[in-house]
Amino acid sequence: MEKHLSELHLDFSDDSLLAMNLALAFIMFGVSLSLKKESFKELSVNPKAVLTGMTAQFLLLPAATFLLIWFLEPLPGLALGMLLVASCPGGNVSNFFSYVAKGNLALSVTLTAIATLLAVVLMPLNFKFWSGLLPETPDSIINIGLDFFKMAKSVFLILVLPLIAGILFAQKFPKLTLKINKPVKIISFLILVAFIVVAFSNNIEIFREYIHYVIYLVLIHNVMAILLGYYFAKALGNSEADCKAISLETGIQNSGLGLVIIFTFFGGNGPMSLIAGWWGIWDIFTGLLIANIFANQHKILAPIKAIFKR
């Protein structure tokens, strides 16, 4: 069964891949309509929190993921999927979750924007470095997938170019942007869910047969990422609102981008796709759960504190 899983490849046509690329680009364009020059002001007024968030996202999470892989010893393809997701920038819905969590929304928006720009270099660099340390990385993956410049180009076209286009559009057409901003965001979220569902439905039998391999891996990985972001920010003395935002930015990954990269560079590698696909569904649920816990933490913790005071 393990050998069968390691040789598994998912079915995804060129037309479907093009649709996924366009969907992600549109989602990023929708996110960027709310960005202005002022969106980056947190970098100057709150540099500590921004640097904390970037460190958690691009340095600590990939390193912690590598250690988790070393401890759990998943199949090589599943391990690569975990590293790829950990190398992705934060997901576009993290800003919404930060709002629900009563976190620092301005910081969340700034982290999303900066992470998107840095992902062009840091995503392929992180993945190439950490996957190269795995002793059982298949030669086919190394030879086919680990092209730094091609991956950087894809990230630029899918994320950064739409981000810049959205910012420029909002500056040039401010009135029109106000009218379409909310509908575009709703459509973007529906597209995000839709194309993950499409990826699953095209290969539904495969997911039914093998999903049990990835459920516990994604659960542990996701919880680790959220806790890592929160407690790292806490340890550095950031405010509670900043800690919430950093936690969600670290724990909500752009696994949709991960799926596009897998189908573009790794031929729809089955184990990697299972990890990224389930992440895309799971972190929506966990994002809503954690955001509501953060928002109501005083109510939740009050009875516990009362017990210890007795």
C-alpha positions, 0 to 999 in steps of 0.5 A, spaced: 500 500 500 505 504 501 509 503 495 502 504 491 501 511 494 508 513 493 507 512 486 500 515 485 499 521 481 493 525 480 489 527 474 488 534 472 488 537 465 492 542 462 485 546 462 484 545 469 491 547 471 490 554 467 483 555 470 487 554 477 492 559 475 487 564 473 483 563 479 489 564 484 491 570 480 484 573 481 483 571 488 490 575 489 487 581 485 481 581 490 485 581 496 490 587 493 484 591 492 484 593 499 491 595 500 494 602 499 500 605 501 498 606 508 497 598 508 505 597 509 505 603 515 506 597 520 513 596 517 515 603 520 510 604 526 510 596 528 517 593 525 518 588 531 511 585 530 512 585 522 519 582 523 516 577 528 511 575 523 516 574 517 521 570 521 515 565 524 512 564 517 519 563 513 524 561 517 521 557 523 515 554 520 519 550 515 525 548 520 519 546 525 516 542 519 523 539 518 523 537 525 516 534 525 517 530 519 524 527 522 519 525 528 513 522 525 517 519 519 511 520 513 512 517 506 517 521 502 511 524 498 507 526 504 514 529 507 515 533 501 507 536 501 508 538 508 515 542 506 511 545 500 505 547 504 510 550 510 514 554 504 508 557 501 506 564 504 500 565 508 493 564 505 489 570 503 483 568 508 488 570 514 486 577 514 478 575 515 480 570 520 484 576 524 478 580 523 474 575 527 479 574 532 480 581 534 487 581 532 491 586 529 488 587 522 493 592 519 498 587 521 495 582 518 494 585 511 501 588 512 504 581 513 500 578 507 502 583 502 510 583 504 509 575 505 507 575 498 512 579 495 518 575 499 515 568 497 518 569 490 524 568 492 523 565 499 518 559 497 522 556 492 529 557 496 525 554 503 523 548 499 529 547 495 533 547 501 529 543 506 527 538 501 534 537 499 536 535 507 531 529 506 534 523 506 529 519 501 527 525 497 526 521 490 531 523 484 525 524 480 522 529 484 529 533 485 530 532 477 523 535 475 521 539 481 526 543 484 527 548 479 528 555 483 527 560 477 521 556 474 518 556 481 519 563 482 517 565 476 510 562 477 509 565 484 511 572 481 505 571 475 500 568 480 501 572 486 505 578 485 503 581 479 496 580 481 497 584 487 501 589 484 495 590 479 490 590 484 494 596 488 494 600 482 487 599 480 485 601 486 489 607 486 487 609 479 479 607 480 478 609 487 470 609 486 469 603 482 474 599 487 469 601 493 463 598 489 466 592 487 471 590 493 466 587 497 463 582 491 470 581 489 472 578 495 466 574 496 467 571 489 474 570 491 473 566 497 468 562 493 473 561 487 478 558 492 473 553 495 471 551 488 477 550 485 480 546 491 473 542 491 474 541 483 481 538 485 478 533 490 472 531 485 476 530 479 480 524 483 475 523 489 476 515 489 483 516 490 482 521 496 477 516 499 482 511 499 488 514 501 485 520 505 487 517 512 494 517 511 494 525 511 488 527 516 493 526 522 499 529 519 495 535 517 492 536 523 498 536 527 502 540 522 497 545 522 496 546 530 503 546 530 504 552 525 498 556 529 501 555 536 508 556 533 506 563 531 502 565 537 508 563 542 514 565 538 510 572 538 508 572 545 515 570 547 518 576 544 513 581 547 508 582 542 501 585 544 496 580 544 492 583 538 499 582 534 500 575 537 493 573 534 495 576 527 502 572 527 499 566 529 493 566 524 498 568 518 503 562 520 498 557 521 493 559 515 497 557 509 496 558 501 495 551 500 492 553 493 498 555 491 501 549 493 496 545 489 498 549 483 506 548 484 505 541 485 501 540 478 505 544 474 512 542 477 511 535 480 506 532 475 500 531 480 504 527 485 499 524 489 502 524 496 504 531 495 497 533 492 493 529 498 497 534 503 496 540 500 489 539 498 487 537 505 490 543 508 486 547 503 480 545 506 482 543 513 485 550 515 478 554 513 475 550 519 481 551 523 482 558 522 474 559 523 475 555 530 481 558 532 479 565 530 473 564 535 477 562 540 481 568 540 475 572 540 472 569 546 478 567 550 477 571 556 470 568 556 473 561 555 479 562 560 475 566 566 472 559 569 479 556 568 482 562 572 476 562 577 478 554 579 485 556 580 484 562 584 480 558 589 
